[in-house]
Amino acid sequence: MPIEFTTDQVIFRDIASVEEAESLLEWLQTTPQAKINLAACTHLHTANLQVLMAARPVIAVWPENIELRAWLKAALEPALEGSLNGNDDSHSR
Amino acid sequence: MNPLLEQFLSEAREFSEGIGNKLMQLENEPSDQDAINELFRLVHTLKGNSGLFTFPEMTRVLHAGEDLLGMVRDERIAYSRKLADCLLDAMDFVMALCEEIEETGVISSHHSQATERITDALLALMPALPDTAATDTAAKADRVTFATGPDVLLPLAGVPIATRMEALRHIEVGDPVYWIAYTPVKECFFQGDDPLHMARQVPGLLWGTVRPTQPMPPLAELDTYSCALEFHLLATASGEELAELFRYVSDQVKIVKVDLLWRAIPEDGPACAAKVEPIEIPSIVSEEESSALEAILSAQRQILGLDDQPAWKAGRTRAVAAVLRNLSQGLGLEAAASDIEEALSASLAAGHGAPLLQWMEKHRENLAHSPKQSESAMTSNGLPAQEAATSSMPAGETATPAADESIKFGRRAEDAVNGPRSLKVDQAKIDLLMNLIGELVVEKNALPYLAQRAEAQYGVRELSREIKAKYSVINRIADEMQYAIMQVRMMAVSVVFQRFPRLVRDISRKLGKEVQLVLEGEQTEADKNIIESLADPLIHIVRNSLDHGLETPEVRRASGKPEAGTLTIRAAQEADRVVIEIIDDGKGIDPIVIKRKAYEKGLIDEATLERIDDQEAVNLIFAAGLSTAAVVSDLSGRGVGMDVVRSAVDKMNGTVMVNSELGKGTKIRISLPLSMAVTQVMIVESDRQLFGIPLDHVIETVRVAKTAIRFIKQSMTAVLRGRVVPLKAINGLLGISAHAKANADDEFAVLLVQVGGEVLGLVVDSFRETIGVIQKPLGGFLSGLSAYSGSALMGDGSVLMILNIRELV
């Protein structure tokens, strides 16, 4: 499984495909305190990214893949985005 | 015109005909899914092909059409007449564009309004779906758009300063930097797209971000499979690479070339402006410009260094100063510009160029590496900086052709399902072949004469026999060749017929009539020239039938006919002629009305009015200037039409007849030769000259005793087979002063010919054989002689003049 769900953590490995998005969403809905471990992740499908962006869980470990990390940080860390994401932030939390 | 374009135009014509046909087919069976698919494929391919060239107008219209058909195919909207109207309009427009391209090689800009109108009409037919905006953009720019200009303000403020600095460094050294805004469509996940993956594939990525297109909904409402993200990227890569990468989502991306001007664009708020400020970097005269500058400066130096003393030296010095002044102003060196005045006056006073040269030395550094404001100064002066020039192409209109082609080539490969089944040959080549074979046929006819001479003149019977044997072989081959080439020239009448469904539909709708068109015998073949010259007469006849013949549904119902009238166009081959019948079940032609009209217009006199029978009266519709329509419409009623038909048919050596039954309908029958290439002519002799008379006209040859000829005033007549036949001497008609010769029994040779339904006797000296000839039109001065329809070469090399009987009598 590219995505492994534990009690409060979800671990991404290799490539997370579009099929994972649905279960990820469900899991995040039921586990609001969830932490995300992306260390071994090399790519995740946009659908997954979108779920993460909507849920804004705590990212415990960023991916080791530098390029992916940059992308995810840009998407998930509002600080880098400047003022643009400020509103979304308050909305989703 | 390059071969690719030529091919495109010829294909476009085929496609547009195909599209028209499919639309007609759908008119009858709106739910025919195969036809819709085929239609979609045609439009799609044509659009793809048009994208190979820079015809944005055409591509846009076709794209809108494709989108619309895509919706019809997916059953999101139903096929309707209105839709067909719009699409037909669009195809007409595309064909008009094609014709223009064929003539001038380009599409002139005045079509843009029509493009707008047609595209809008097509788009208006689409239901207002939430993604209409996306479709719209797609329609307006189906390609990777290289947009630029003041309307695209780049949100560069979101880009970290370090990245921006890096980007600018790339621009400085001449690497292209692109801003990519990629907004995937909602359904993209279902189409197998992974936008993030795509973004990660971007070559030379400098920076990228992803963000929601709108505030993220609460988790419970989130639709996992609907993409609501957008990507912003900054990359240094070639336009081609980017276009290649994004080719399948070309409607979803906007690619903007970033150049130095962007730093000058004020962004919202002083905070942003402040952020932008620090990236100002020392500039920037591109390599090209600096080499140009160098060239200008060295030229001035050279001029100033000349030590001759021409009378115009002062003027020359002033010119140099003016060049330098403009140059420094253009580069924003105001101080240097004011200095130059002093240098100029010093130079003029001294009578040599030294002070100006000194000025150039002094400002040399500045001129070579002009200061930073130069860029903006040049641009604001309207002098195009290199970047500005590249990026000032109108958005979506003139994308980098190379990038564009690479995309479309990809699509072409997918679309090319069918290889060409037939060979396209220029008609001129076939005509040449035809002429050569014609010559061969004529030349071969000289062989029997040669054989004769060999025997009679030189007495070598053996040789004569051999020549004859060879002749029979050559004769067979030549005949087969002629037959083969005629087959090549044969075309099915469907070429002409296929335009009728559209024509009938348009006209009947305009007239508010219901018409069912039946086409029969479309596979009947005839020579290309015949088929082509058939088009106009047929259109006239069909128009007439629709306008005058068929009644409106109300009238039809009242007279107990089915509401929809039937118009049948039937082609068939009868012996060596092709017969075309146009039959309608309309109100028919009233011979009394025609007679009266013809009399009113002075086409017939009172005696004729009394004499002619109904059949003859009906045939009066072919007389010039007759129109029975009460009101002149744009379709018919101007009194031209049927006479045009007759003259066109006459020109092809054909005949046209009309049969009509009042209240039941009309049948018009056109009979044409299968081929115009070989004409059977009868040779007659008069005053020791030979003339050919087309066999089509000849009824019979008779001998008339001198005593049987009677004179009525000046005219000769004779009673033949119980009817009075006017006789005319061919010598008299051709202006030959000799009299016709009678034979030993005091009988004249009379050739009975039929001219426009009338029988006439031509008095000649004697009859000869009938032969098949290849008729050549008369050229030059001779073409004005209407008495001859052409000339032909005979086997012995002499020229035979073919008489044009219709003109002659």
Boltz contact constraints between the chains, C-beta under 6 A:
constraints:
  - contact:
      token1: [A, 18]
      token2: [B, 189]
      max_distance: 6.0
  - contact:
      token1: [A, 21]
      token2: [B, 224]
      max_distance: 6.0
  - contact:
      token1: [A, 22]
      token2: [B, 224]
      max_distance: 6.0
  - contact:
      token1: [A, 25]
      token2: [B, 224]
      max_distance: 6.0
  - contact:
      token1: [A, 29]
      token2: [B, 219]
      max_distance: 6.0
  - contact:
      token1: [A, 45]
      token2: [B, 194]
      max_distance: 6.0
  - contact:
      token1: [A, 46]
      token2: [B, 194]
      max_distance: 6.0
  - contact:
      token1: [A, 46]
      token2: [B, 195]
      max_distance: 6.0
  - contact:
      token1: [A, 46]
      token2: [B, 196]
      max_distance: 6.0
  - contact:
      token1: [A, 47]
      token2: [B, 189]
      max_distance: 6.0
  - contact:
      token1: [A, 47]
      token2: [B, 224]
      max_distance: 6.0
  - contact:
      token1: [A, 49]
      token2: [B, 196]
      max_distance: 6.0
  - contact:
      token1: [A, 50]
      token2: [B, 229]
      max_distance: 6.0
  - contact:
      token1: [A, 54]
      token2: [B, 216]
      max_distance: 6.0
  - contact:
      token1: [A, 54]
      token2: [B, 219]
      max_distance: 6.0
  - contact:
      token1: [A, 54]
      token2: [B, 222]
      max_distance: 6.0
  - contact:
      token1: [A, 55]
      token2: [B, 219]
      max_distance: 6.0
  - contact:
      token1: [A, 74]
      token2: [B, 209]
      max_distance: 6.0
  - contact:
      token1: [A, 75]
      token2: [B, 210]
      max_distance: 6.0
  - contact:
      token1: [A, 82]
      token2: [B, 158]
      max_distance: 6.0
  - contact:
      token1: [A, 88]
      token2: [B, 215]
      max_distance: 6.0
  - contact:
      token1: [A, 88]
      token2: [B, 216]
      max_distance: 6.0
  - contact:
      token1: [A, 91]
      token2: [B, 215]
      max_distance: 6.0
  - contact:
      token1: [A, 92]
      token2: [B, 216]
      max_distance: 6.0
